[in-house]
Amino acid sequence: MLAEVLIFVPSVARFRLNYLEDRLELAQLATLALLATPDEMVSPELADELLANAEVMNIVLRRNDLRELILSNPMTDPIEETFDLRNPGAFTLIKDAMACLFISHDRTIRIIGQPVKNAGYEIETTLHEGPLKAAMLAYGWNVFLLSLAISLMTASLLFVSVRSLMVRPIRRVVDNMMAYRENPDDQSRIIQPSSSVSELREAEAGLHELQTQLSHLLRQKERLAQLGGAVAKISHDLRNMLTTTQLLADRIESSADPAVARVSPKLVASLSRAINLCEHTLTYGRAEEPAPNLTSLALAPIVAEVFEAETLHAPDTIQLVADIPNGLHVSADEEQLFRVLSNLVRNAREAIMQTNKPGEIKITARRTDSQVQITLSDTGPGLPTRARDKLFRPFEGSARKGGTGLGLAIAAELVRNHGGTLELVESGASGTVFRLSLPTNSMA
């Protein structure tokens, strides 16, 4: 619309100028007809016809330094405005054209111009402004209709372009999202980027990646649910078996054999932990570990117990080293802390055993103002990059063939429940280092 205004105003001003110049030319032709007569006289009827043909009321021609009234009709209205067309400025033409359009009454105006073919110095005529205004309005209306037609054509092309380039691709994305929502398990409903518009193609690519990840997570969640059900059933029957085994172990504990008496308490403790774990698994419905029962525990005995349990599986070529300050206590759940350390030591042992080389597993601990830091290091081959990226995710962070990746995921969850952190410090050809940090603000 702004472009239309910028085009319309000067074009109307140009139309007015052409209209007035045409009146001057017709007036000059009328004077030539008069001057062609022998005595430069015509009948009143012919004079009226010449003026009517030029659409003017009188004609004045200046030549030889004389102003001559060539043709004239009686004038009843005074002249209200005079316009000189010999050297008009663009701003003046636009101003006069707008004034002509918005003046309500029919003015009588005088027009001064330069005769064509040098037929005199100056030609002057008088006319009514009403026909000029009517012609300007008709011209403006034609311009408006033409502009409207161009606008409608442009709008139609724009509508078709937007619909084909934007609306249809967006509708396709929306339809795909609705279809995917109905059945996210159907891999064929994942959108395939195909838009020719770069921005929409980026959006489709992002949606494709999102849907792919979501479908993967849904499949993993379903597998976890199925696994949880299977584990709950196994734990139910295993608990019954372990309960019977615990009763038999209680009887063995009363044996007078020194070797049996030394081993039986550890056997009973291991069976108790296994039964408790089965009990927790049977309450798995919420898919989360129970809240820890925090007490002040001496760390060294727990580490020694973990090492003693792992000694049964570790070959003699693997050394288990503990560097725990005497009297160092942590605020933790004893059973859950045992599981965390056991999972870490087991992973380290299995990594070293894969190399078929001697190795060392070392646990150190120190206390700061706000936490106890337990560091576990090994001399294994290190973790592959794939395992590091998904280290604490169930079924994804395993570095060992056939592993489930549950050990580190369980350990990380148990540590989070304690308000602490479990992080990978470093991993390379020289070994792997994990750091377990537990807060001390709740310690006794």
C-alpha positions in Angstrom: 0.0 0.0 0.0 2.9 2.4 0.7 4.3 1.7 -2.7 0.9 2.4 -4.2 0.7 5.7 -2.5 4.2 6.7 -3.6 3.3 5.8 -7.2 -0.3 7.2 -7.2 0.5 10.7 -6.0 3.1 11.7 -8.7 1.2 9.9 -11.4 -2.0 11.9 -10.6 0.1 15.1 -10.6 1.5 14.1 -14.0 -2.0 13.3 -15.3 -3.2 16.8 -14.3 -0.2 18.5 -16.0 -0.9 16.5 -19.2 -4.6 17.4 -19.1 -3.9 21.1 -18.7 -1.2 21.1 -21.5 -3.7 19.3 -23.8 -6.2 22.2 -23.1 -3.4 24.7 -24.0 -2.7 22.9 -27.3 -6.4 22.7 -28.2 -6.6 26.4 -27.4 -3.6 27.1 -29.7 -5.3 25.1 -32.5 -8.4 27.2 -32.0 -6.3 30.4 -32.4 -4.7 29.1 -35.6 -8.1 28.4 -37.0 -9.1 32.0 -36.2 -5.9 33.5 -37.5 -6.3 31.6 -40.8 -9.4 33.7 -41.8 -8.8 36.7 -44.0 -9.9 39.3 -41.4 -9.2 37.1 -38.3 -13.0 37.1 -37.6 -15.3 34.2 -37.2 -19.0 33.9 -36.5 -20.1 33.7 -32.9 -21.3 30.2 -33.5 -17.9 29.0 -34.7 -16.1 30.8 -31.9 -18.3 29.0 -29.4 -17.6 25.7 -31.1 -13.8 26.3 -31.0 -13.9 27.2 -27.3 -16.1 24.2 -26.5 -13.8 21.9 -28.5 -10.8 23.2 -26.4 -13.0 23.0 -23.2 -11.9 26.5 -22.2 -13.7 29.9 -21.7 -11.3 32.3 -23.4 -7.9 32.3 -25.1 -5.2 35.0 -24.8 -2.1 34.9 -27.0 0.9 37.0 -26.4 3.0 37.8 -29.5 5.1 40.7 -30.6 4.9 42.0 -27.0 1.2 42.3 -27.3 -1.5 40.4 -25.4 -4.5 39.6 -27.6 -7.8 38.1 -26.5 -8.3 35.8 -29.4 -11.5 34.0 -28.3 -13.8 34.6 -25.4 -17.1 33.7 -23.8 -18.8 35.7 -21.1 -17.4 34.8 -17.7 -19.8 34.9 -14.7 -17.3 33.7 -12.0 -14.0 35.4 -11.0 -10.7 33.7 -11.5 -9.7 32.0 -8.2 -6.2 30.6 -9.1 -3.6 31.0 -11.7 -1.2 28.2 -12.7 2.0 28.7 -14.7 3.0 25.5 -16.6 6.1 26.8 -18.3 8.5 25.7 -15.6 6.7 24.0 -12.8 8.5 22.1 -9.9 7.6 18.6 -8.9 6.5 19.6 -5.4 4.4 22.4 -6.8 2.7 20.0 -9.3 1.9 17.5 -6.5 0.6 20.2 -4.2 -1.7 21.7 -6.9 -3.0 18.2 -7.8 -3.9 17.3 -4.2 -5.6 20.7 -3.8 -7.6 20.0 -6.9 -8.8 16.7 -5.6 -9.8 17.9 -2.2 -11.4 21.3 -3.0 -15.2 20.9 -2.9 -16.4 23.6 -5.3 -15.8 24.1 -9.0 -13.2 26.9 -9.3 -12.4 29.0 -12.3 -8.7 28.9 -13.0 -6.2 30.5 -15.4 -3.6 28.4 -17.1 -0.4 30.0 -18.6 1.9 28.0 -20.9 4.4 28.1 -23.7 2.9 27.7 -27.2 4.2 24.8 -29.3 6.3 25.4 -32.4 7.2 28.9 -31.1 3.8 30.3 -32.1 4.1 33.3 -29.8 5.7 34.0 -26.4 2.8 32.9 -24.2 -0.6 31.4 -24.3 -3.2 31.8 -21.6 -6.6 30.3 -21.2 -9.3 30.1 -18.6 -11.4 27.0 -17.7 -13.5 25.4 -15.1 -11.7 23.0 -12.7 -14.7 20.7 -12.3 -14.0 18.6 -15.5 -10.3 18.4 -14.6 -11.2 17.0 -11.1 -13.7 14.5 -12.6 -11.0 13.3 -15.1 -8.4 13.0 -12.2 -10.9 11.0 -10.1 -11.6 8.7 -13.1 -7.9 8.3 -13.7 -7.4 7.5 -9.9 -10.2 5.0 -10.0 -8.6 3.2 -13.0 -5.2 3.2 -11.1 -7.0 1.8 -8.1 -8.6 -1.0 -10.1 -5.4 -1.8 -11.8 -3.6 -1.8 -8.4 -6.3 -4.0 -6.9 -5.9 -6.5 -9.8 -2.2 -6.5 -9.3 -2.6 -6.9 -5.6 -5.0 -9.8 -6.0 -2.7 -11.5 -8.4 0.2 -11.0 -6.1 -1.8 -12.2 -3.1 -2.9 -15.3 -5.1 0.7 -16.1 -6.0 1.8 -15.5 -2.4 -1.0 -17.7 -1.1 -0.1 -20.5 -3.5 3.6 -20.1 -2.7 3.1 -20.0 1.1 0.7 -22.9 0.9 3.1 -25.1 -1.2 6.3 -24.0 0.6 5.2 -23.6 4.2 1.7 -24.7 5.0 1.8 -28.2 3.4 5.2 -29.1 4.9 4.1 -27.8 8.3 0.8 -29.8 7.9 2.9 -32.8 7.1 5.0 -32.3 10.2 1.8 -31.9 12.3 0.2 -35.0 10.8 3.4 -37.0 11.4 3.4 -35.9 15.1 -0.2 -36.9 15.5 0.4 -40.3 13.9 3.6 -40.8 15.9 1.7 -39.9 19.1 -0.9 -42.7 18.4 1.8 -45.4 18.1 5.3 -44.3 19.0 6.5 -48.0 18.8 5.9 -48.0 15.1 9.3 -47.1 13.6 7.7 -46.4 10.2 6.0 -43.3 11.7 9.3 -41.6 12.4 9.4 -38.5 10.1 12.0 -38.5 7.3 13.3 -35.0 6.4 12.2 -34.0 2.9 11.3 -30.3 2.9 13.0 -28.1 0.3 12.9 -25.1 2.8 16.1 -25.2 4.8 14.5 -24.0 8.1 11.7 -26.6 7.8 14.2 -29.3 6.9 16.2 -28.5 10.0 13.0 -28.7 12.1 12.2 -32.1 10.5 15.7 -33.3 11.1 15.4 -32.3 14.8 12.0 -34.0 15.1 13.4 -37.1 13.4 16.2 -37.2 16.0 13.8 -36.6 18.9 11.4 -39.3 17.7 14.3 -41.8 17.2 15.6 -41.1 20.8 12.1 -41.3 22.2 11.3 -44.6 20.5 14.6 -46.0 21.8 13.8 -44.8 25.3 10.4 -46.3 25.1 11.8 -49.7 24.0 14.3 -49.5 26.8 11.7 -48.7 29.3 9.6 -51.6 28.1 12.6 -53.9 28.4 13.3 -52.6 31.9 9.7 -53.2 32.9 9.8 -56.8 31.6 13.1 -57.3 33.2 11.8 -55.9 36.5 8.9 -58.4 36.4 11.2 -61.2 35.7 13.6 -60.2 38.4 10.8 -59.9 40.9 9.6 -63.4 40.1 13.2 -64.8 40.4 13.8 -62.9 43.6 10.6 -64.3 45.1 11.8 -67.9 44.6 15.4 -67.1 45.4 14.4 -65.6 48.7 12.7 -68.8 49.7 15.8 -70.8 48.7 18.1 -68.4 50.6 16.0 -68.5 53.7 16.3 -72.3 53.8 20.1 -71.9 53.2 20.3 -69.4 56.0 18.7 -71.9 58.4 21.3 -74.5 57.4 24.0 -71.9 57.9 22.8 -71.2 61.4 23.2 -74.8 62.2 26.7 -74.9 60.7 27.6 -71.8 62.8 27.3 -74.0 66.0 29.9 -76.4 64.7 33.0 -77.0 66.9 35.3 -77.1 63.8 37.5 -74.0 64.0 37.6 -73.6 60.3 33.8 -73.8 60.0 33.4 -71.4 63.0 35.7 -68.9 61.2 33.9 -69.0 57.9 30.3 -69.4 59.0 29.7 -65.8 60.2 30.8 -64.5 56.8 28.5 -67.0 55.1 25.6 -65.9 57.3 26.3 -62.2 56.7 26.4 -62.8 52.9 23.2 -64.8 53.0 21.5 -62.0 55.0 22.5 -59.4 52.4 21.2 -61.6 49.6 17.9 -62.1 51.4 17.6 -58.3 52.0 18.3 -57.6 48.4 15.6 -60.0 47.4 13.2 -58.3 49.7 14.0 -54.9 48.2 13.6 -56.3 44.7 10.1 -57.6 45.6 9.2 -54.0 46.5 10.6 -52.8 43.2 7.2 -51.4 42.0 8.5 -47.8 42.2 11.8 -48.7 40.3 14.0 -47.0 42.8 16.3 -48.0 45.7 15.0 -47.6 49.3 16.1 -44.5 51.3 19.4 -45.2 53.1 19.4 -45.7 56.8 22.3 -43.4 57.7 24.6 -44.3 60.6 28.2 -43.5 61.5 30.3 -46.3 60.2 34.0 -47.1 60.3 35.1 -47.3 56.7 38.1 -49.6 57.1 36.1 -52.7 58.1 33.6 -52.3 55.2 36.5 -52.0 52.7 38.2 -55.1 54.3 34.9 -57.1 54.0 34.6 -56.1 50.3 38.1 -57.2 49.6 37.7 -60.4 51.4 34.6 -61.2 49.3 36.4 -60.4 46.1 39.4 -62.5 47.1 37.3 -65.6 46.5 37.0 -64.6 42.8 40.3 -62.7 42.2 43.4 -64.6 41.1 46.6 -64.3 43.0 48.0 -61.9 40.4 45.6 -59.1 41.4 46.6 -57.3 44.6 43.9 -55.6 46.7 45.3 -52.6 48.6 43.5 -50.4 51.1 44.8 -47.1 52.5 42.2 -46.0 55.0 43.1 -43.7 57.9 42.4 -45.2 61.3 39.2 -44.0 62.9 37.8 -42.6 59.6 34.0 -42.8 59.8 31.4 -42.1 57.2 27.6 -41.3 57.5 26.1 -44.0 55.3 23.8 -47.1 55.1 26.2 -50.0 55.7 24.5 -52.4 53.3 24.2 -49.9 50.5 27.8 -48.7 50.9 29.0 -52.3 50.8 27.1 -52.7 47.5 28.6 -49.5 46.0 32.2 -50.5 46.9 31.6 -54.1 45.9 30.3 -53.1 42.4 33.3 -50.8 41.8 35.8 -53.4 43.0 34.1 -56.2 40.9 34.2 -54.0 37.8 37.9 -53.3 38.3 38.7 -57.0 38.9 36.9 -58.1 35.8 38.7 -55.4 33.7 42.1 -56.5 34.9 41.3 -60.2 34.4 40.4 -59.5 30.8 44.0 -58.4 30.2 45.5 -61.7 31.6 48.1 -59.6 33.3 48.9 -58.8 36.9 47.2 -55.8 38.4 46.3 -53.8 41.4 43.1 -52.4 42.9 43.5 -49.7 45.5 41.0 -47.9 47.7 42.1 -44.7 49.5 40.1 -42.3 51.6 40.5 -38.9 53.1 38.3 -36.5 54.9 37.8 -32.8 54.1 35.8 -30.1 55.9 32.6 -31.0 54.0 32.9 -34.6 52.8 34.7 -37.9 52.8 36.3 -38.8 49.5 36.9 -42.5 48.7 39.0 -43.1 45.6 39.2 -46.5 43.8 41.9 -47.0 41.2 43.0 -49.9 39.2 45.7 -50.8 36.6 43.3 -52.2 34.1 43.1 -51.3 30.4 40.8 -48.3 30.9 37.3 -47.7 29.6 36.4 -47.4 25.9 35.0 -44.1 24.7 31.6 -45.6 24.1 31.3 -46.8 27.7 32.5 -43.4 29.1 29.7 -41.5 27.3 27.0 -43.7 28.8 28.8 -44.8 32.0 26.0 -44.6 34.5 23.1 -45.7 32.3 21.6 -49.1 32.8 22.3 -51.6 29.9 24.3 -48.9 28.1 27.5 -48.2 30.1 29.0 -51.7 30.1 32.6 -51.9 28.9 32.7 -55.7 29.1 31.2 -58.1 26.5 28.1 -59.7 28.0 27.9 -57.0 30.8 24.6 -55.2 31.6 26.0 -51.9 32.8 23.8 -52.2 35.9 26.6 -52.2 38.5 27.7 -48.6 38.0 24.1 -47.4 37.5 23.1 -49.0 40.8 26.2 -47.6 42.5 25.5 -44.1 41.2 21.9 -44.2 42.4 22.8 -45.4 45.8 25.4 -42.6 46.2 22.9 -40.0 45.0 20.5 -41.2 47.7 23.2 -40.5 50.2 23.5 -36.9 48.9 26.9 -37.7 47.4 28.5 -38.1 44.0 30.2 -40.9 42.0 32.4 -39.7 39.2 35.0 -41.0 36.8 38.2 -39.1 37.4 40.3 -40.5 34.7 40.6 -43.6 32.5 43.3 -44.6 30.1 45.9 -47.2 29.2 47.4 -46.9 32.7 44.1 -47.6 34.5 40.9 -46.1 35.8 40.1 -43.9 38.8 36.6 -43.4 40.4 35.9 -40.9 43.2 33.1 -41.4 45.6 32.2 -38.3 47.7 29.9 -38.5 50.7 28.8 -35.4 52.7 29.9 -35.2 56.3 27.3 -32.7 57.6 25.0 -35.4 58.7 27.7 -37.6 60.4 27.5 -38.4 64.1 
